[in-house]
Amino acid sequence: MPDTPTPADLQKNDPHRPTPTPAPRPAPAPAAATHSADRGRTVIAVSVVEKIAGMAAREVTGIHALGSGLARTFGAMRDRVPGGRSSVGRGIKAEVGEKQTAIDIALVVEYGVVIPRLATQVRENIIAAVERTTGLEVVEVNIAVNDVHLPDEPDEDEEEDEPASSGQRRRLQ
């Protein structure tokens, strides 16, 4: 006797019956050996974060200088020493952890800028630059505006560069 199809066989072969969807499989968990910590550590120095933040702050229009008066004076003296490097991170202090950083910055602004707007621009620029470059999360950027540079007052560096008005030559080192 020929095999007679059962009702279940007929339903399987019915082209109008929707096919059941398979149950979704859970995504495989990543293996512990693939974590970057298992293959080595990356340590970012405080000075790296300070330099990146300093460059980002200087990009904002309305910043005259970074640092307090004392820090700028010592920095100007350091810049004049042969073989000395200028400090891009002057006026910036950073705390760097494994995944996060916090930054404090001291500014001298140009007269006429709207300080709250300038502070917002500086903060956003620093956060974007540091997070993009280092991969660290910037948890805060504290800004201290220490001075306003007036249009008619010379820079501290310019005052030191002017020759003495008595006609004497500056002593060479």
Secondary structure, 3 states (H helix, E strand, C coil): CCCCCCHHHHHHCCCCCCCCCCCCCCCCCCCHHHCHHHHCCCCCCHHHHHHHHHHHHHCCCCEEEECCHHHHHHHHHHHHCCCCCCCCCCCEEEEECCCEEEEEEEEEEECCCCHHHHHHHHHHHHHHHHHHHHCCEEEEEEEEEEEEECCCCCCHHHHHHCCCCCCCCCCCC
